Amino acid sequence: MVRWKGHFPQLLLPWNVDELLKSASITETIVVVADIRKSQDLMTYGKNADSYSRHIVQFIETSRQLIDESMGIFDKFTGDGFIVYFNDAICGSRKCDFVQCFLKFIHNETDFAAVFFPEWTKTIRKLPPSPVGLAVGADVGRIDFRDLNNHLIAVGDAIVWASRMASGAQAGQILVNNVLFNMLEGRSQNMGIIFNEFTGHTKSGESFLAKELTFSKQNPGLLWAARLGLSERVKKFVESGKTDVNVKSESGTSLILAARSGHTDIFLMLIKMGANLNETDSYGWTALMHAANRGHASIVKELIQARADVTLSDGRHDTALDIAKWRGHGEIIRMLEASSASQLGPKS
């Protein structure tokens, strides 16, 4: 069992995490602090006792997945938000740029929030006078990662300033501090990033200047509807004829997102609509690989029956079978072994 296993991206778990943390402490880290605005109203005016807990669990589970996909280090869930780190050495260990990882995450997280919170707001009895949504603050600097009685502890000025940015942001806003802004400014045109001046105040009343970051383009709504299990919205998107069922972001197609999240009804709908079974995400993972990783045996079975290619491998040359073995999903291992033998044919 790896210490701090829950904090690190799955792709890093076979690595020496202690050595990576030493490198992380002497390299730059982007800190992201996120808070849900009007969370008290969501809790107080939910339509029933289970509504808040169900939605907050879905929020943190999806956010954790997005953090993992972007090579982030998850610090903690704060009750109505989270803290996450994107480190140069950690991302670099997988040949990823930590600034690019941060931008990928923040783009996906804000697109997710733009779909998720309006749906959640439909379930409360009393609407607040100001918007419900996610407020985000970010800064960059050296963070000292330490082990305190087998707990991961992170210390650094950038955490304080990212928290101040988040405290001054409104729902739907991303505020970045000056140093991070200057790091990102050169990438703004290529990434479709727009910056605007912002003057805010912390909870203690201290004023500050920051930059509000926005993206000029959102990921297609079909992708988020598939990921969140909004089957009626998926159906409307596909039947409208205005959205390609194989539209793709870095996280993959709607079929990949439905397979990863275990939404079997949406998954089957997308197959009937002609979704590409063997399309990959930015890491080279197919829907079959994600289903095998998450332990969704029924989806693996449907993919095999639909003749998905079980022999495909990712950038590390791992197949869906290799991933299932690593995760220890016995039923899926047996299905994939049988299918691999069938697709490869008898040895000569």
Beta strands, then each sheet from edge to edge (+ up, - down):
strand 1: 28-37
strand 2: 73-77
strand 3: 81-87
strand 4: 133-142
strand 5: 144-148
strand 6: 151-155
strand 7: 174-176
strand 8: 193-201
strand 9: 207-215
strand 10: 248-249
strand 11: 252-253
sheet 1: 2+ 3- 1+ 4- 7- 9+ 8-
sheet 2: 5+ 6-
sheet 3: 10+ 11-
end
